[in-house]
């Protein structure tokens, strides 16, 4: 077996083809995020899913990715990052096909969970694959191209989702993943070759179970609060979830190989990077849904017309991503990451001043500013984490980054509904959220006022993320000790294979 090349050498031959493979994986998961949101009303009607359960079509997918992020990254270290990445494509394809064949509420949620397993294998290992393909000084640019894949996928999800749901059937939003996934698997098998030194690990099943039960309990209570008042049952779920999250912390302190490797927090720049990802996800993931609620509720636009107004922001993100990545390589990640978060604060400020009579151009402007900020933050923050990570822990570090970001995203989704429902009934707010109904003009102003509170709350959270990001300017030791790079595994892209 050929010897693995140290990551500090130049990028692998044909590494450009390798990044294309990774971009396809990111793109397919991004498509699935936006396209499913547009299809929620049709799924609800077709499968007769009740309002407070249809949200689990989205949350269930995100929750399983959150729970598996670090564990499948560890599987990548154990059995090969490329192998696990390719397995993720296969599981995602199978899950997508089964989602398309769903027959009731339980089946669609269960199959979305399976799809989430595939998504976790793809997303958690993609960062480590990039880290293996490129040396430290080029990873920011590589993560920038990765953000292009996300932006293109998000735009494609909006366009394809609107057309498919309107003119064909919601089931085809899942069938569309099958040919794209097969293309990704074929390219990965042809382009990526792995010569790895396997590492022995143990999966933290107890930690994963305690975190899963804790998050589920809290999320279940918060989600149900969107349509019903707090009662003994919901209080039990909430308190039980909090207890399990506390148990998770205790388990992680004593585990031999914990789900969250707390020793990584001793690496300079790792803690602020992970926390910035958490608060950015908590603040920003709700924005897409809050804006759609405003456009479908206060402005009474159709889901496809509402979503089309957000496309310019994703297009700007696709253009800016590589540039932000190069800035991260040249000037260190703290500058583009902090500027990006600050831009998102400005975007949220614009959103917070929308009214029932505001020109729709203002929505487009805020979307562009938000897209510029997000595409600046993601590649720079990813580069910061992977530059700070020891070479022995690329997989677990990439997984931890996704875990922190996804936990923020999961709670952002639920928080958006609760805050937006303060001005109208929870049931009506939830119906608007999934696109089942719209508001009469006399109630649009009150509903928009409720959205303002949500946007201002997101502004505060995003500002906290920016402050955490800025603190990295005082932590110049972002690079992991080079002597540890000798334990690294590598992915080789052989020429002419």
Order of alpha helices (4+ residues) and beta strands (2+ residues): alpha-alpha-alpha-alpha-alpha-alpha-alpha-beta-alpha-alpha-alpha-alpha-alpha-alpha-alpha-alpha-alpha-alpha-beta
